Amino acid sequence: MAQDPHVVCVQRQLDALGFDPGPADGAIGPQTRGALGRLVSETEAHEALEALPGLSARAALGWCREIARLYPEARGLMPSSEGPQIWTPEGFDPMMRLELQIAFDEVARYFEERFGVALASRVQLVAANDPESLGRILRAAASHQEVGAAEVRRTAERNCRKSSRIGASMYRHHMVFCWREEFEAGNTARFEDFRVWLRRVMAHEFTHHLQRELAYDKVPQWVRRGQSVRPRMGPAWMAEGGAQVIEYRYIHDIHDSSLPRTKWLRLGASRSGLTLDGIRRKGEVREPNAYSTSFYAVHLLTERFGEETLISYWRRLGETDRWETAFEDVFGIAMQDFERIFPTLTADPDAAQEFLANRDLDGDGLIAGSAAMPAPGNMAAQRRAQVVCVQRQLAALGLSPGAADGVPGPRTRAALADFVQRQGGSGRAVFDLLPDLSPGSAVAWCREIGATAPEAAGFLPSQAPPEVVLAAEVPEAMGEVLRDLYGEARDAATGVYGLRAATAPVVIYAQDADALTQMLRRDYPGALGLSENEAGLHARSYCGAGADIARLATDLLPGRIVLCLPEEVTARLISGAASTEALSRRIAYDHAHHLLAEIGLRDPLTSDGAAGLRPAWMVIGTARGLARGRPSESGALPLTELQRDDGAMPLAQLRGRIPARLTGAAATSELAVVLLSARYGEARLTEFWRRVAAQGDWKSAFETVYGQSVTGFEGVFETLRRDETAARAYATGQGAYPYTPEERALLGLPPAEVEEARAGGKVGIP
């Protein structure tokens, strides 16, 4: 059996670095594994290497490449260091053979400089000028490989009869070329044209080879998903479209050629009549229409997210073996959602522009006209920013999460696991409640790491001033007032429970309902999905207080603080003639809701914000405590202030949505939270919201944290809200407040005589 060149590569690299793997025989034995284990554990690059899959025939390629990247002295031991092996028929023009070598070297150098990636495997270049010669030489080159005789014939016929100047195709180990032209001496113009075309085709096929390497598809192995079997390279439209995008970028960068415009690519795709899921199901791209459709699809992705994301996608695909996981991790969009909206992006140029800008440009409340993408703001960008936050935090703490690229890959996950392992006691418990790191959960990890490690708090995106969007007629000076007030509110809330929001809401400010309606319809910073009627209702609610700042509505919209005050009030606030105290309280209260949405929701970027949290009385009470800038202890506020009539609204009626006007709700809710915090401690409150996010069931979370049902507490509270003596007794702890038999039943406590018997030692405690 032939030696595996990539296993041999790893063995030689280990030997060169002073770790004895035994003979370089291509066999993965105990001595090789032991040497590799010592390299991983004893060198500074251990975090990067720990992220790689276990050494195997398939994974050896990645180990060979990454060891060479980390240790320059091992680079020359990669199979690719020998240069490509070139196969041409007898009598083939030696100048053309040399051009193949030069073109390959130039493209390889471009990929290293542009994308920071090099091949580890040695490529076989096969070239001829006619199908017979090409078939004969390909059979010789691939005699021990996976290319069968029938496939050799089809490849030779297809490549040599293409209408383009050069036909080419790619196998696991071979790039196959055919061109018909022969060049007369002195015909410089034709020869230069050929040289450019050769490099263009080389860049395309080189991309396919790199895709195979990064996806660990150099070993003949397929992935079974349910009843279907699919190649690791797929989907076909992503593989082929990616190669086309990089091909044109290479020609633009090296040969100053113009890049194709989105308009013309869209027209080409629209004429094809093909869909991405159709190409995916077919499993290959052969026809011009399929090329056009694939090119346009990947062009849209790279124009919006950057061409570097293509390399990130193929790396992630190799790590996960799942197209869908890799796609969503890198682009922040589900692959099926992108395939679903693609026909709209093809047929409607305005939808394509919305997708590229990730903004609702036509006022329908959707991006690209699709309910699949109504997310507030640039959700993909926000999620990547949160992953970057985690990566930078881990690096600042002396761990090695890899590049801060916004992709939660194996190195990031390994560094995060190391960080959690170092936590002890209650610190570890907080992280155990969080879901596994993903783009959606990264906001929670970013926030909690910042709260646990002060040196990591500076990486929170919320450290930057919030985005403030003003109506056209509002002076910019008002923006500075709002930024200052928000900063004060954010810092004050941090002092209550030691938590700082990871994200900052967008502050929207208008002076009348008409202007605010249009702002909410256009939406800042992204699509809320509001109809004109809905936007108008929200605007009228926000602007209904007139000049009375204290009466500003609490009409929560996710990720936003929306304010509306008349022009004269704006002028007085800017000049200092009016106090900002009431406005500061309102901003602090809305910021508190934003923080609660982050803590209590599994994915706050795709939710209704704090309006989606339950029970509403816990939201209101917690937010008011946060807005006051100090913990809700029983002695911190006069209980008589909170026990005023306040509309006499029963607590159980405040489970649903937070009312726009707080009359009848504010003091009731805050008193309930004050009493719970005084009796059980403030830490229980943040634990409750964390458990709501982890369990998804606020009733179970309440019972777990407070040891009683929420119904039981709401029943007892009706006595506490009217009796200050009873409330203070309840706040001091178990036994200080004499429960009635009815209250004991509500709380699930044993009868009083049983408790007395236990206290006297007459009854065994179960």
N, C-alpha and C positions, 0 to 999 in steps of 0.2 A: 504494500500500500504506500502511495506517495505521501511524503511528509506534508503536513499542513504548514504553509509558509508563514501564517500569522502566529501560530503557536511557536514555531521556530523563532520568529521575530521577538516574541515576549521572552523566550528563554535566553536569547543572545543579549537582549537589553538587560535582563536581570544579572547576567554574568558580568556585563560591562559596568554595572552599577555596584558590584561587589556582593551580590546575593547569589549564591551558588544554586542553580536550578537543576544541576545534573547535566547530562548530555543534551545538546540541542537537537533532539530527535523528532520533534513534532508531537510527542506523546505527553499528555497532561497527567503526570504521575504525582505521587506524594511529595517528591523532592521539589518539583516545579511549584506546586501549590504552597509548600512551606516557604520557599524563597519569595514568592509573591506576597504571602502574608506578612513576611518581615519587611518587605518594601513598603507595604501599606502602613504598617504600625510604627515603623522606625524613622520615617522621613517626614519632612514638613508638608509634603503634598498629600498626606494620608486622607484628608477630607475629600479631595477631588477624586481620588482613586476608590474610596469606599462607596462612592455613588455609582460605580460601574457594576453591571451584572456579574455574577460569578463566572470565573474563567471556564470557557467551554469552546468547542470548535467554532460555534457561531460568534461568541463574545470576544474571542482572541483578537479579532480585527480591531475592536474598540480599545482594548488594552494596549495593543501595539501603537495605535495612533496617539492615545492620551499619554502614555509613558514618554513617547517622543516629544510631545508638546511640552511636557513638564520638565524634561531633562534633555537639553540640547545634545549632550554627548550620546544619547541613544537614538537620535534622529536618523543617522546614517544607516541604522540597522533595519529600518522599515523596508519591505519589498519594493516600495515605490522609489526608493533611493537609487535603484538600478536604472531607472528610466523605463519608458514603455518598450515592450518587445514588439517589433514591427514585422508584419508578414505581408509580403508582396510577391506576385508571380515572377517567374524568370523573365528577364527582358523589360521589367518595369523601369521607368525613367528614374535614375538615381536622384535627380533634382527634386522630383515629386516626393520621393521617399524622405529626403531631407526636410522638405516642407512639412510633411506630417509631424516629424520630430519637433521642429521649431514651433509649429502651431500648438502642439500639445504643451510644450514647456511654457509658452507665453500665457496660455489659458490657465495652467496650473498656478503660475506666479500671480495672475490677476486674482484668482480665488483666495490665495493666501493674503494678499494685500487688501482686498475689498471686504472679504468676509471672515478672515482669520482662520481659515480651515484648510487642511492639506489632506491629500489621499494617503492612506497607508498601504493599500494593495497595489500590485503592479498590473498595469493595464496592457492588454494585447490589442495593438492597432492592426487591422486587416484592411488592405486596399487593393483595388484592381480597376481596370478600365472596361471590362466586359463581364457579363453574367457567368460565362463558362469559367473564366479564370478566377473570378471571385468565389464561385462555388467550390472550385478545386482547392484554393488556398485556405478557405474557411474550414473545409473538412479537415485539412491537415492541422490547422491551428486549434481546432476544437475537438480533436480526436478523442480526448479524454474528458471532455466537458459535457454540458447538458444539452448541446445543440444537436438535434437529430438530423438525419439525412433529408427528410421532407422539409424541415424548417430551413436547412441550408439552401435548398432550391428556391423556396419562396423568398428568402432574404436576398439572394443573388438577383432574382428576377425583379423584385420590387425596387431595390436600391439602384440598379443599373438602368431602369426604365422610367425613373422619375423625371418629371418635366423640369425640375429645378436643376441648377448646375451640378449639384452634388447630392447623391442619395446616401443616407446613413441610418444606422440602427444600433441599438445597444443591447448587449447581453450581460450576464453577471461579470464576465471577465473580458469581453471583447467589445471594441468599437469598430464597426464595419462600415467602410466607405467605398463608393464607386462613382467615378466620373468618366464621361466619354471624351472630353476634350483632350486634344494634344496640342502643344504650344510650339509654334515655330520660333526659331531663334530671332530675337530682335523685336518680337511683338510684346513690348513692355506693358501697354495698356491692358491687353487681355490677361496677361499674367498677373498683374496687380489686382485686377478684378477677381481673378480666381483665388488669390491669396486671402483676400478679405472674406470671400465666401467660405473658404476652408476653415478659417478661424471662427466664423459665425457658427458653422455646423459643429465644429469641435467644441465650442462653448456649450452648445445645446446637449451634445452627447456626454460631455464631461459632467454636466449637471445631473444627468440621469445616473451616471456612475456614482457621483457623490450621494445622491438620494439613496442608492442601494447601500452604500457604506454606512451612512448615518442611521438608516433603518435596520441595520444588521441583516441585510438581504443578500449577502454574498455567499451564504450557504443555502443550497436548494431545500427550502423548508417553507411550508405554508401554514397559515394560521386558521384553525377551525373555530367558527363562531356559530353555535347552534347547528343547523343542518347545512350551512354554507361553508365553503372553503374559499378564502380570499388571499391573494398575494400580499405580502407585507408592504409592497410598494404603493398600493392604491390609496385613494381612488384615482382612476385613470385621468380624470380631468385635472386633478391637483398635480399629479406627476408631470403631465405633458404641458399644462399651462405654466407651471413653475419653470420648466426648462425654457419655454419661449420667452418668459419675462426676463430671465437672466441672460439669455442669448442676445436680446435687443439691448439690454443694459450694457453688456460687454461691448457691443459694437458702438454704442453711443460714447462710452467712456474712453475706449481705445482708438477708435477710428472716426470719432466726431460725427457720427451719423445721428440723424434726428430720431427721437423716440416717437412711437405711434401715439396718436391722440385718442383719448377716451371715446370721442364721437365716432371715429372711424371703426374702432374695435367694437363698439356697441352695434353699429350698423351691420358689421360682418356677422356678429352673433345673432342678431335679429333675423337676418336672411336665412340662417341655417335651420331654424325651426327646432333645434335640439334643446334638451334640458339636461341639467347636470346629473340628476338622478338616473336619466336614461343612459348617459355615458358611463356612469358608475356601474349600472347593472350590466352593460355590455362588456365592460372590463378592459377595453383598449381604445386607443385613439388612432385611427388610420386615415379617415377621410378628411378633406379640407374643411368641411363644415364643423366637424368635431374639434379640429385644431382651433378654428376661429372662436368657438364657444368656450373652450378651455382657456384660451389666451385671455379673453375678456374677463372671465371669472377671476382668475388669479391676478390680473391687472387691477381689478377693483380692490382686492384684498391688500395688495402691496402698495397701492396708491394711498390707501387709508391708514395702514398699519406699518408700512416700511418694508423694503425688500429683505432686510435682515431677518424678518419674521419667518421667511421661507426656511432659512437654515435652522431657526429655532423649532419650526414645525417638524422637520425631518429628524432632528435630535430627539424631540419629545416623542415622536412616533417610535423611534428605536427603544426608548425607555419604557413605553407603555404597551406597545404592540396593539394599540387601539387607535384607529383613525379619528374616531369621534372625540375621544379624550384629548388627544394631542391638539386637534383643531380648536376645541373650546378653550383649552388652557392657554393657547398662544393668541388666538384672535378674539376671545371673549364672546363668541357667538356659537351657538350649537350648529353643527354642520347641516343638520336637517333643516334648520331655520334658514340658513343661507341658501341652500338648494331650493327651498320653498319660495323665497322672495326673488330668486334670480330671474324668473320670467318677467317680473315687473321691472327689475333693473335693466333688462334688455329692451323692453317695449317702451319704457317711459324715461326720457332723458332727465326729467326733473327728479324722478325717484333716484336715478343714479347719482345725481348731484347731492341729494339729501344723504344718501348712503356714504358718499365720500366725505362729506362735511360732518356727518352724524348730527345733523340738525334738522328740525322740522321747518322747512322753508316755505311751504304752501299753506300752513295754518290748519292742517287737518289733524294735528296732534299726534301724528305718526311719522316715523322715519321710513322713507321709501314706501309709504302707503301700506305698511304691514303691521298688523297687531303683534307680530313676532318681535318687533323692535320698538316698543314704546317707552324704553327705559329713560329715566331722568338723567340728563347730562350725557356725556360720553362715557357710557357705562364701562366699555372695554378699557378706556383710558383710566377711569377711576379705579377699576379693579387691578390693573397692572400697577398703578401707583401704590396701592396697598401692599401688593406682593413685594414691590421694590422697597417699601418701608421696612417690611420684615427682613428682607435680605440685608439692608444696610444696618439695621439694628443688630442682627446676628454678627455681622462683620465687626461692628464697633465693640461687641462683647468678646472678641477674640476667637470667634468661630469662623468657619470657612464655608459660606453658603454658595460660593461661586459668584459669577457676574450678577450685578444688580440689574437683571434684564426683565423683571416682571413675570418670569415663568417659574412656577414652583416645581422645579425639577428635583432629581434624587439628591443632589448635593445640598440644596436648600432644605429638603425634608430631613436629611441626615443631621445637618447642623441644628435644625429646630428640635429634633429628638434629643440631641446632646444637651441643648439648653434646658429642656423640660426635665431631663434626668437630673440636672444639677439642682433643681428646685426641691425644697423640702416642705413637709407639713402642709399648712393651708395654702402656701404658694403653689405647690404642685396640684392641689385640688382645683384651683381656678383653671389651670390649663387642661386638666382632665375633662372638664365640662365642654371644652371647645371641640368643634368638629375637626376632622383632618384638614390640613392646610390645602386650600384651593383658592382660585381667584375670588370666589364668593365669600369665603370665610376669612380671608386675609385681613379684612378690616378689624375683626375681633382680635386676631393674633397681634396685629400692629398695636392696637390700643393696650392690650393686657401686658405685652412685653414692655411698653413704655411706662406702664404703671408699676411694674415689678422692678425694672432696672432704670434708675434715673438717668444714667448716661445714654440710654437709648431713647429717651423721651423727645430729644431734639429732632428725631427723624420723622415724627408724626406730620403728615401733610397739613394738619390743622394748625401747625405752628405758624404757617404763613397767614397773612391777613386774608379775610374772606373776600370772595368776589362780590362786589356790590353793583347792582344794575339799577340805574335811575331812569325814570321817565324823561323824555326829551327836554321838558321844561324845568326840570329840577337842577339847581346849581351843583356843580361838582363838589363844592365845599360840604354839602350835606353827606356826600359819600365818605368824607374824612370823619365826620361826626359819627356816622354809623360804624365805621371800622373801629374807631376808638372805643365806642360803647360795647361792641361785640367782644373785643379783646378783654375788656374789664370783666364782662359776664363770664367768658370762658375761663379766665384765671380764678374768679371767685368760685365757680362751680367745682373746679379742680380741688379746691381746699376742703370741700364737704366730704367726699368719699375717696379722695386721692385718685380720681379717674379723670382723664382728659379725653375728649372725643378724638377719634382718629381723623375724621373728616370735618370740614367746616361747611355749614349750609350756605347757600347763595342768599344774599339779602336783596330783596326787591322792594323798591320804594317808588310810590306814585302819589299824586296829589288829588286825583279824582277817579271815580269808578270807570269812566270811559277809557281813560289811558291805561288803567290797570287791567281792564278786560282784554285789551289788545296785547298787552305784555304777557298775560297768562296764555293767550291763544298762540302767540309766537313762541312763548315759553323760553325762559332762561333757567338753566343752561341747556335743557333738552326737552324731550317730548313727555308731557303729562297725560296727553290723550284727552284733554278737555274739549267738549263741544263749545260753540259760542255761547249757548245758553248757560252751560255749567260755569264757564269762565266768568260770565256776567254775574251769576249768583255769588260766586266767591268774591268777586270784586266789590259788589254791593255790601257784602258782609264785612269785608275789611274796611271799607270806607264809611260804614254807617255810624261810626263814633263821632264824626265831624272833628271839632277841635279838642274834644275831651280825650286826651291820650290814655287816661286811666281806663277808658271804656273800649279800647281797641279789642277787636274780636280775636278769639283763639280759634281760628279756622285753619287747622293744620294742613299743610301740603308737604309731602315728603321732600326732605333735603332743602327746604326753603324757609326763610323768615320773610313774610310779606307784610309790609307796613303801608298805610295810606293816611296821610294827614293833609289838611288844606294848605294852600300856598302861604297864607299869612303865618301859620304855625311853623312851617319850614323856615321862613325868613327869621322868625324869632329864635328858633333853635340855633340857627347858624350864627346869629349875632350875639347870642348869650342872653338875650332879653327874657327868654323862657327857660325854666329849669329842665334839664334832661333826665331828672330822676324817674319820672313815670315812664318815659321811653326806655330808659335803661332797664327798669323792672320788666317791661314787656319783652325786650330782647333777651334778657336773662331767662325768662320763663320759656320762651320759644327755643332757646338754645338747650335748655334742660330737656325738652321734649326730643330734640335732635339726639342728645346723648343717650336718652333712654331707648330710642329706636335702635341705636347702635348696639346697646347692651342686650336688649330683650328680644331682638329679631335675628333669626339665623342668617338672613341675607337682606340687610336694610336697603340695598340698592334696587331691589325689585319688590318693594313692599309699599304699603300706604304710610310709612313712617310711624310716628307714635300713635296716630289715629288707629292703627291696626293692633295696638296692644290692649290687653284686658287683664284685670278689670280697670275700667276708666278711673275709678276713685284712687287706685294705687298709682296710676299715671299722674293724675292731678296732684295728689299729695306729695309724691316724690319730687315732681317738677317744682312745686312751690318751695320745698325745702332746698333744692339745688339753687333755685333762683334767689333765695334769701342769702345764699353764700355761707351758710353754716348748718351743721347737722340738726336734724329734727329731734332734739332731746326734749323731754317733758319740762325741764326747767328752763330751757332756752327761750320759750315763748309763754306768755300768760295763758293758761288753759281757758280762762274766762273769755279771752279774746276769740279763741277758736270755737267756744261753745255758744256763741251768740246764735240766734235763731237760724239765720242764713237760709231762710226758705223752708226749713224743716224737711228737707228731702232725705228720705231713708237711704242708707248706704247701698242697700241691695238694688235700688233704682239707678245707681251710678255705675253699673257694670258695663253698660253698652258704650256707644261712642261718646267722646268728650263733647259736652255741649259748647256751642259757639260763645255763649255768654255764661260766665262762671257763677252768676248769682244762684244761690241755692246749692252750690256744689263745692266751692273752693274751701271754705272753712271746714265743712263736713269731711271732705277728703283729707285735708291736711291733718285734722285732729286724729283721724284713724291711723294715719302713717306715723304721727308723733307717738301715739300710744304703743303701737307695735314696736317702734324703734327703741322707745324707752324701756319697754319690758324685756325685749329679746336682743337688743343691741343693733347698732347701725349696720354692722357687717351683714346681718341677715337680709337687709333690704337689697343690697347689690347681689347677694347670693340668690335671692328670689328671681331677679330679672335675668341673671345668667342661667338659672335653671329653666326659666320660661323658654329661652332660646334653645337650650339643649334638649328639653323634653317636649316642647311644642304644646304643652298642656298647662295652662296657668293655674288651674284648680289643683292638680297634682303637685305642682311646684309649691303652691302655698302650703299645702298640708305637709310636704316634706320639710320645708324650712321652718314653719311655725308650729308644727305638731298639732294642728287643729284644722277643721274644714273651714273654708271661707264662709260658708253659710252660717256655721256656728259663731264665728267672730262677728259677722254682720248682725246677728241677732243680739248678742251681748252688747254690741256697740250702742244700740238704741237706748240702753240704760246709761252707759258711760257718757254719752254726749250731753245728757241733761243734768248729770250729778257730778259736780267737780270733786267732791270727796271720794266718790266711787272711782272716778277717773284716775285721781292721784294714787289711790290704793292699788288699782289695777297696774299702774305704771311701775310700782315698786317691786312687783314680782309675785310668784306663786304663793298663795296663802294669805296675802295681805288684803285681798278683796273677797268678801263673802259672797260666793255665787248663790243664786237662787236655784231651786231644783230644776226649773225650766232652763236656766242658763247652763247648768251642768249637762242637761240632756243635749242642748245645742252643741256644746263643746265636746261631747263624748267623754265627759269625766264620770268617775264612779259616784254613787250617792255619798252624801256627807258622812253618814254613819259608817260606811265602809272605810272611808279615808281616816276617820277618827280611830277606828279599830286598828288600822295599819300603823297609825302613829303610836298607838299604845302597845304594839307588838302582839296583838291578839290574832291577827290574820296574816298569813304568809303572802308576801308580795310576789305575784306571778312574773 
